[in-house]
Amino acid sequence: MWRFFNGGCYNLFGGQGIMMIIFWIVIVALIFYFINKNGNKEIFKSKTSLEILKERYAKGEITKEEYEKIKKDL
């Protein structure tokens, strides 16, 4: 009689209590795994000045001459 039924729940150290703790640990671990796997990793990655320059040129914000001059300065 190591496990006993008390008010609708098994004792924490009974078989079902430990299984419930393991279940929640696995659920939390899976949530963290999928957030890290599918999360937008570019949030944590800062862009270099050259990448920003290339984006501005691709969007048409600067001309080719301006792009070359700034690239040379960098």
N, C-alpha and C positions, 0 to 999 in steps of 0.2 A: 504494500500500500504506500508506495513512494509518491504516487500522484493522487491528488484528491480533487474533487469537484467543489468549487467554492463560488457560489453566486454566478454561475454561468461561465466561468473561466477556469482553465487548468492552472495549477501552480506554475510560476515562472520557470522553475527548474524541472517541471514535468516535460514529457515528450512534446506536447503540442506547443508549449510556451517557447521552447528552444527553436522549434520549426518555424514559428511565427517570426522570431527575431532573425533567423537566417533568411526567411522569405523577404523581409523588409530590407535587409542588407543587400540582397541580390537586386531588388527593385531599384534602390538608390544607386547602386553601382551601374546598372543598365542605363539609367537616366543620365548619369555623368558621362558614360561611354558615348551615347548617341549625341549628346550636346557637343562633346569634343570632336566627334567624327564628322558630324554634319554641320557644325557651327561655321560661321563666317570667319575664317582664319585671318582675313585681311583686316579685320577690326584691330587686331593686335600687332599688325605689321605696318610700320611706317614706310611711306614711299620715299625713295631717294629723289633728289632734286632733278636728276636726269629723267626719271620716270614721269615726274610732273611735267617737265618740259616736253617730253614726247606726247603726253596726253593733250597738252595745250596746242601743240602743232597739229595733232590729229583732229582736234575739234575745230581748227581753223581760227583759233584766237590769235595766233601769231603767224607771220609770213615765214617763208623759207629762209630769207636773209636774217630775220630776227632769230630764228631757231639756230642757225649756224653760228651767229655771233654769240649768243648766250651759251651754246654748247662749248664753244671755244673758251669762254670765260670760266666755265665750270671745270 
